[in-house]
Amino acid sequence: MANSTDITAVVADIGGTNTRVAMTRGTVVQTDTIRRYRNADHTGLSEVLVHYLGALGATPDAACVAMAGPVLNGVGRLTNIDWTVDRDMIAAATGAKTVGVLNDLQAQGHALDHLTDDNLTCLMPGAPASAHAAKLVIGVGTGMNAAPVFRLGGQTLVPPSESGHITLPLQTEEELRLMTFIARQHGMPGVEDVLSGRGFERVYAWLCEEDGGAAPLDANAIMQAVEAGTDPRAIRAIGVFTRMLGRVAGNLALINLPFGGIYLIGGVARHFGPHLLAQGFAEAFRDKGRFAGFMDQFPVHLVTDDYAALTGSACHLAEILAQDA
């Protein structure tokens, strides 16, 4: 087996709408090979991979797929399109001998130790920690999820999680009204029903009802109104969202003790990045009574690398191949 740093691999990141595919060498994504495929235009991942590799004339040594959905025993199913992904299918489509399947958040976790400083924005500095201290990745985008990241014996371990579906933590009468509003239309809300793109729209729609029936907006229109400074309700919606994100991140920090840092990832998290500190993220994160000072130990970073899931997939393969060498 060649050195794992010389191995070529094909990696894919399957989102709810699009799939991105790239070639890697070692842990490095070859950014000029990244292609995007619209999921609705294809019958499944196998078709996408065959088309991609055929166009490049490439035969990879290894392959890894990160997907927005639960993965169990190497088999993953997407929740909003009828695609099933497994190792045998990926091996048949790519010719790769080493194959991996990850939840997309797991892939993000595998990328953390390979992110450069220019792809990280420090929100809260925290305290110094050992290189093997646990980390926590929190993804906020089309959905929401979180998972701890451990380093043990030269391996990165990212246990799967469905943290976005835990019960929404409420502390005020106002938040109880928000929960009642969401439950009336969508069933009993979990964290993802507020902390996601569609969740942000629900927060704004609730504020419209609270204010007497103004017309709701989609997430892009709300953020445009924030930038234009034309809609105070949009600023209030950002505040509600940000404080809930801070509270949930603080709860997860106490559960997992990620002294190595908390990493916020995903498209929605990046869009909220410039507003988080001004709108109360740190205060909500620290709002733990006598444990408020304890919370200052956890560094919090915003990940701005849009290709982190592809990098994490490459890193996962490199670790597998290094063990097999």
Steps between C-alpha positions, in 0.01 A plus 500: 500500500634845410552760773160638601616853415538393136164324470249647257138486606161618386288665771139614488286720724128430450277783618126532487504661154847454348791259509856626478773263381876550497830318464750503784865416551568395856298739716500782245193571287590589142271802478525525121328158476192592706175454309143557616206278397133572560354198677161524329668451162643157592362164605759451774857553611633217284395687185669819628828324581516311170438821307756696702782246477425432134531869415835520680626162381597428860526171693535577872671283759237584759158664535301658780152650505363743758123533502229704667323214671549222755766236427492159668750221431621669183152552356345845475163624384416855406190636664362720221587301186478127438874426498671221690879499528716203601861388466433232237323747273780755534766235430315383189456854367858613565718188489647608835635234734467709819159654558338706776151637570452780752225723622587851378550625855742215568695609192514855635638360826774311317604828334551706817870429550569587136327838482726801444477817708358695206197268505426560868351801677547505877181602681607414856869434582457244780798354686804304376447124478695189406518388138287197587223691676151423372344734245139560401370574152158665468346518155228753419372505144203332333481303826686501831721241665797474735761236582809467719841446341764289677864414425600156626811309401556698182140462391222758475173371641175685430202311643179548300232717653153639439528796736274719287197303615539550874223700665524876459631650830264775613557751780252785448128550438588654164684182398205290613283701259754430225484127575119509497504681164732241344314205654171628360635474145778242508462281808696514825819692414853376548813715488518471119155660471659827610872456426495446123417695187133409517509546877613860456206557267267358768645738759429793271150372418429471873611859555268605217212337685610655830502843332153463356524309174773648277603291198772238565819499291741229391845482656679685219251787511532523878879524482477757221269707721756476780780623274281783368389598851139524380329249730540509881311169517779334302754617760277360777484166316880487485509567874258217582692260275842603633409472866349155445816392316714624788285318756500172307876523438552560872284199591694279260830632639403391850400156371817440294765722671673597173802679649662473153239736360151531357476544124189646335464388140241515221355761269257649753771523767724687254222744409439571868872532577519884487199529735569235765695703755294817457174308542583320823659165408771522767259613773259214426789253484622611845152516659553193721466645850793405721664331199523827304872537568557133413361570150786741427733201457342395169635669184234562236590533130301560183615282209491690170642220280219390269697186402560367852283188448707407192823554694366294790415214266856504365640507856285204599633297206860599577464366855350172376781454248769589752370227729495248215851587378 
